[in-house]
């Protein structure tokens, strides 16, 4: 593994922990990545949105069958889709970035500057007047706009900005002290810049992704904070037993891949080999998984556009007991 072309951090939390850091967090100043470096995790942070929604359901403030058009009638009067369908990418609402149609997330910002995308409401004009893609509940189709809508629901129900709700309900109780939704133009210390390879050279991703993350992705975390998150999720610090069970159940399936609420489920026999999340943006690749058989947690964070998934599978094969 020492010879791999990887920039980032890999961390395996188990009885005998293992960690690796390679590459530069800041290429211009040759600041190396360290085990405690923060990285962007792109869509990996959809799980935080899902957890807050599940908390609100458990508190009786909303239900999985509530419809978007009823909760936010002025914004989405024609989207008669449920919270369950939004969580499971089965709503069919139009997406502002359809990953099965567009190849490059960076292309999205050629007409609409990324520095204007700072809150969930900034994304609304990109999709609210577009037609439904398919009948709600008909099939799985990965959808970023669905999680933007969930973020707006969270703001409406809690009366707080989405990022503040996540801070209060997840980051603080899970002791994720180094995690947050930071602006690209004022990242805190010990944070890796995302890098995009461009004709043999490198440039940062500052103009390639929204200036601040939100309900559909874009949080920054450390490897140890992700371990804290998984532990607090699985020990029912963040969710009740019944709600956690529902989150970890298969809710939708796409091409033999199973999805719960905000996370993927890799099956083994009649149980789960792991529950995992992933995130890919220009200058970001991320993979994190919880393995219930031994209670281990694997997180791979990279400030390049690819590499996290392949390294995660290699570590899984070499270092994780799957029985």
C-alpha positions as CSV (number, residue, x, y, z in Angstrom):
1,X,0.0,0.0,0.0
2,X,3.0,2.3,0.4
3,X,3.4,2.6,-3.4
4,X,-0.2,3.6,-4.2
5,X,-0.9,7.0,-5.7
6,X,-3.1,8.3,-3.0
7,X,-3.4,11.6,-1.2
8,X,-5.4,11.6,2.0
9,X,-5.9,9.6,5.2
10,X,-7.1,6.0,5.8
11,X,-8.1,5.1,9.3
12,X,-9.3,1.7,10.6
13,X,-10.8,1.9,14.1
14,X,-10.8,-1.6,15.8
15,X,-9.1,-3.4,18.7
16,X,-5.8,-2.8,17.0
17,X,-6.2,0.5,15.1
18,X,-4.4,1.2,11.9
19,X,-3.9,4.6,10.2
20,X,-2.1,6.0,7.1
21,X,-1.6,9.6,5.8
22,X,-0.1,10.4,2.4
23,X,0.3,13.3,0.1
24,X,-0.2,17.0,0.7
25,X,-3.1,18.9,2.2
26,X,-1.6,22.1,0.7
27,X,0.5,21.4,-2.4
28,X,1.8,25.0,-2.8
29,X,3.2,25.1,0.7
30,X,4.0,21.4,0.9
31,X,1.9,20.9,4.0
32,X,1.5,17.1,4.4
33,X,-1.8,15.4,5.2
34,X,-1.9,14.1,8.8
35,X,-4.2,11.7,10.6
36,X,-6.1,14.7,12.1
37,X,-6.5,16.6,8.8
38,X,-10.0,17.6,7.8
39,X,-11.3,16.6,4.4
40,X,-14.5,17.4,2.5
41,X,-16.7,14.3,2.1
42,X,-19.2,15.5,-0.6
43,X,-22.3,13.3,-0.7
44,X,-21.1,11.3,2.3
45,X,-22.7,13.8,4.5
46,X,-26.2,13.0,3.3
47,X,-26.3,10.6,6.2
48,X,-26.3,13.6,8.6
49,X,-29.4,14.9,6.9
50,X,-31.1,11.5,7.1
51,X,-30.2,11.2,10.9
52,X,-31.8,14.6,11.6
53,X,-34.9,13.7,9.7
54,X,-35.2,10.4,11.6
55,X,-34.8,12.3,14.9
56,X,-37.7,14.6,13.9
57,X,-39.9,11.6,13.0
58,X,-39.0,10.0,16.4
59,X,-40.0,13.3,18.1
60,X,-43.4,13.3,16.4
61,X,-42.7,16.5,14.5
62,X,-43.0,14.9,11.0
63,X,-43.7,11.4,9.6
64,X,-42.1,9.5,6.8
65,X,-45.4,9.6,4.9
66,X,-45.7,13.4,5.1
67,X,-45.7,15.0,1.6
68,X,-43.3,17.7,0.5
69,X,-46.1,19.6,-1.1
70,X,-47.9,19.8,2.3
71,X,-44.8,20.6,4.3
72,X,-43.5,23.3,2.0
73,X,-46.6,24.2,-0.1
74,X,-45.4,27.6,-1.3
75,X,-42.0,26.3,-2.5
76,X,-43.1,22.9,-3.9
77,X,-46.8,22.9,-4.5
78,X,-46.8,20.2,-7.2
79,X,-44.3,17.7,-5.6
80,X,-46.6,15.2,-4.0
81,X,-43.7,13.0,-2.8
82,X,-43.1,11.7,0.7
83,X,-40.2,12.1,3.1
84,X,-39.6,8.4,2.8
85,X,-39.3,8.7,-1.0
86,X,-36.9,11.7,-0.7
87,X,-34.7,9.8,1.8
88,X,-34.5,6.7,-0.5
89,X,-34.0,8.5,-3.8
90,X,-37.3,7.1,-5.1
91,X,-39.2,10.4,-5.3
92,X,-38.8,11.1,-9.0
93,X,-38.5,14.9,-8.4
94,X,-36.2,16.7,-10.9
95,X,-32.5,16.9,-9.8
96,X,-30.4,20.0,-10.1
97,X,-27.4,17.7,-10.9
98,X,-28.5,14.4,-12.4
99,X,-25.4,12.1,-12.1
100,X,-26.8,9.8,-14.8
101,X,-27.0,12.7,-17.3
102,X,-24.2,15.1,-16.5
103,X,-20.6,13.8,-16.2
104,X,-18.9,16.8,-14.6
105,X,-20.2,18.6,-11.5
106,X,-18.0,21.5,-12.4
107,X,-20.0,22.2,-15.6
108,X,-23.0,23.1,-13.4
109,X,-21.4,26.3,-12.3
110,X,-20.6,27.8,-15.8
111,X,-24.0,29.5,-15.9
112,X,-24.6,30.0,-12.2
113,X,-21.6,31.0,-10.0
114,X,-20.8,28.5,-7.3
115,X,-20.1,31.4,-4.8
116,X,-23.9,32.1,-4.8
117,X,-24.8,28.6,-3.5
118,X,-24.5,29.0,0.2
119,X,-27.9,27.8,1.6
120,X,-30.5,25.2,0.7
121,X,-32.8,27.8,-0.7
122,X,-30.2,28.9,-3.2
123,X,-30.7,25.6,-5.0
124,X,-34.5,25.8,-5.3
125,X,-34.6,27.7,-8.7
126,X,-32.4,25.0,-10.3
127,X,-35.2,22.3,-10.0
128,X,-38.5,23.4,-8.6
129,X,-40.2,24.2,-11.9
130,X,-38.9,21.2,-13.8
131,X,-41.2,18.2,-14.5
132,X,-41.2,15.1,-12.3
133,X,-38.8,12.4,-13.8
134,X,-41.0,9.4,-13.0
135,X,-44.0,8.3,-10.8
136,X,-43.0,8.7,-7.1
137,X,-42.0,5.3,-5.6
138,X,-41.5,3.7,-9.0
139,X,-37.8,3.2,-8.9
140,X,-34.4,4.3,-7.3
141,X,-32.7,7.2,-9.0
142,X,-29.9,8.9,-7.0
143,X,-31.1,12.4,-6.4
144,X,-29.3,15.4,-4.8
145,X,-32.3,17.7,-5.0
146,X,-34.2,15.3,-2.8
147,X,-31.8,15.9,0.0
148,X,-31.9,19.7,-0.6
149,X,-35.7,19.4,0.0
150,X,-35.1,17.4,3.2
151,X,-32.7,20.2,4.4
152,X,-35.5,22.8,3.8
153,X,-37.9,20.6,5.8
154,X,-35.4,20.5,8.6
155,X,-35.1,24.2,8.6
156,X,-38.8,24.7,8.5
157,X,-39.5,22.3,11.4
158,X,-36.6,23.3,13.7
159,X,-36.5,27.0,12.9
160,X,-32.8,26.7,12.6
161,X,-30.4,26.9,9.6
162,X,-29.6,23.4,8.4
163,X,-25.9,23.5,9.4
164,X,-26.8,24.7,12.9
165,X,-29.3,21.9,13.3
166,X,-26.7,19.3,12.3
167,X,-24.2,20.9,14.7
168,X,-26.6,20.7,17.6
169,X,-28.1,17.3,16.9
170,X,-25.1,15.4,15.5
171,X,-21.7,17.0,15.8
172,X,-22.0,18.0,19.5
173,X,-23.5,14.8,20.9
174,X,-21.2,12.7,18.8
175,X,-18.2,14.8,19.9
176,X,-17.3,15.5,16.3
177,X,-15.3,18.6,17.4
178,X,-13.4,19.1,14.2
179,X,-16.3,18.7,11.8
180,X,-18.4,21.4,10.2
181,X,-19.8,23.0,7.0
182,X,-17.0,25.5,6.2
183,X,-16.9,28.0,3.4
184,X,-14.3,27.1,0.7
185,X,-12.9,30.7,0.8
186,X,-12.2,30.6,4.6
187,X,-11.3,27.0,5.5
188,X,-10.0,26.5,9.0
189,X,-6.5,25.3,9.8
190,X,-5.7,21.6,9.5
191,X,-8.0,21.3,6.5
192,X,-7.0,19.7,3.1
193,X,-7.6,21.7,-0.1
194,X,-9.3,19.6,-2.8
195,X,-7.2,19.2,-5.9
196,X,-8.2,18.6,-9.5
197,X,-5.8,17.2,-12.1
198,X,-5.7,19.5,-15.1
199,X,-3.6,18.6,-18.1
200,X,-0.7,17.3,-16.0
201,X,-0.9,20.0,-13.4
202,X,-3.1,20.6,-10.3
203,X,-5.6,23.3,-9.3
204,X,-7.8,23.6,-6.3
205,X,-11.5,22.9,-6.4
206,X,-12.5,26.3,-5.1
207,X,-14.4,27.1,-8.3
208,X,-15.7,23.6,-8.9
209,X,-18.1,23.0,-6.0
210,X,-20.6,25.2,-4.0
211,X,-18.9,27.6,-1.7
212,X,-20.5,26.0,1.3
213,X,-21.9,22.5,1.8
214,X,-25.4,21.7,2.9
215,X,-28.1,19.0,3.1
216,X,-27.0,17.1,0.0
217,X,-23.3,17.1,0.8
218,X,-20.2,19.1,1.5
219,X,-19.4,18.7,5.2
220,X,-15.8,18.5,6.4
221,X,-14.7,15.8,8.9
222,X,-11.7,14.1,10.3
223,X,-11.2,10.3,10.3
224,X,-11.6,10.1,14.1
225,X,-14.7,12.2,14.0
226,X,-16.2,9.7,11.5
227,X,-15.4,6.9,14.0
228,X,-17.2,8.9,16.7
229,X,-20.2,9.4,14.4
230,X,-20.5,5.7,13.6
231,X,-20.1,4.7,17.3
232,X,-22.7,7.2,18.4
233,X,-25.1,6.1,15.7
234,X,-24.8,2.4,16.4
235,X,-24.9,2.8,20.2
236,X,-28.2,4.7,19.9
237,X,-26.8,8.0,21.2
238,X,-28.2,9.7,18.0
239,X,-31.3,7.6,17.3
240,X,-33.7,5.4,19.3
241,X,-33.4,1.7,18.9
242,X,-36.5,1.5,16.7
243,X,-35.5,4.4,14.5
244,X,-31.9,3.1,14.1
245,X,-33.4,-0.3,13.0
246,X,-35.5,1.4,10.4
247,X,-32.6,3.4,9.1
248,X,-30.5,0.3,8.6
249,X,-33.3,-1.7,6.9
250,X,-33.2,-2.1,3.1
251,X,-35.6,0.6,1.9
252,X,-34.7,0.7,-1.8
253,X,-32.6,-1.4,-4.3
254,X,-30.8,-0.4,-7.4
255,X,-28.9,-2.9,-9.6
256,X,-28.4,-5.3,-6.7
257,X,-27.3,-2.5,-4.4
258,X,-29.3,-1.9,-1.3
259,X,-30.0,1.5,0.3
260,X,-31.5,2.4,3.7
261,X,-32.0,5.9,4.9
262,X,-28.9,7.9,3.9
263,X,-26.6,4.9,3.6
264,X,-25.7,1.9,1.5
265,X,-26.0,-1.7,2.8
266,X,-23.6,-4.4,1.6
267,X,-25.2,-7.8,2.2
268,X,-23.4,-11.0,3.3
269,X,-25.7,-14.0,3.6
270,X,-28.8,-13.0,5.5
271,X,-27.1,-10.1,7.3
272,X,-25.0,-7.0,6.5
273,X,-21.3,-7.1,5.8
274,X,-21.2,-3.3,6.2
275,X,-23.2,-0.1,6.2
276,X,-21.4,2.5,4.2
277,X,-21.4,6.0,2.8
278,X,-19.5,7.5,-0.1
279,X,-18.8,10.9,-1.6
280,X,-17.3,12.1,-4.8
281,X,-16.8,15.7,-6.1
282,X,-14.1,17.4,-8.1
283,X,-11.2,17.2,-5.7
284,X,-13.0,15.0,-3.2
285,X,-13.3,11.2,-2.7
286,X,-14.6,9.6,0.4
287,X,-15.6,6.2,1.7
288,X,-16.6,5.2,5.3
289,X,-18.1,2.0,6.6
290,X,-19.2,0.2,9.8
291,X,-18.7,-3.5,9.9
292,X,-21.1,-5.0,12.4
293,X,-19.5,-8.4,12.8
294,X,-16.5,-7.0,14.6
295,X,-17.6,-3.4,15.2
296,X,-14.8,-2.0,13.2
297,X,-15.0,1.3,11.3
298,X,-13.1,2.1,8.1
299,X,-12.8,5.7,6.8
300,X,-10.8,6.8,3.7
301,X,-10.6,10.5,3.0
302,X,-8.9,12.0,0.0
303,X,-8.4,15.4,-1.5
304,X,-8.3,14.1,-5.0
305,X,-11.3,13.2,-7.2
306,X,-10.8,9.4,-6.9
307,X,-8.9,6.8,-5.0
308,X,-10.9,6.4,-1.8
309,X,-13.1,3.5,-2.9
310,X,-10.3,1.4,-4.3
311,X,-8.1,1.9,-1.2
312,X,-11.1,1.1,1.1
313,X,-11.7,-2.2,-0.7
314,X,-8.0,-3.1,-0.4
315,X,-8.0,-2.4,3.3
316,X,-11.2,-4.3,3.7
317,X,-9.7,-7.4,2.1
318,X,-6.4,-7.2,4.1
319,X,-7.5,-6.1,7.5
320,X,-11.2,-6.7,8.3
321,X,-12.6,-10.0,9.6
322,X,-15.8,-10.5,7.7
323,X,-17.0,-13.6,9.5
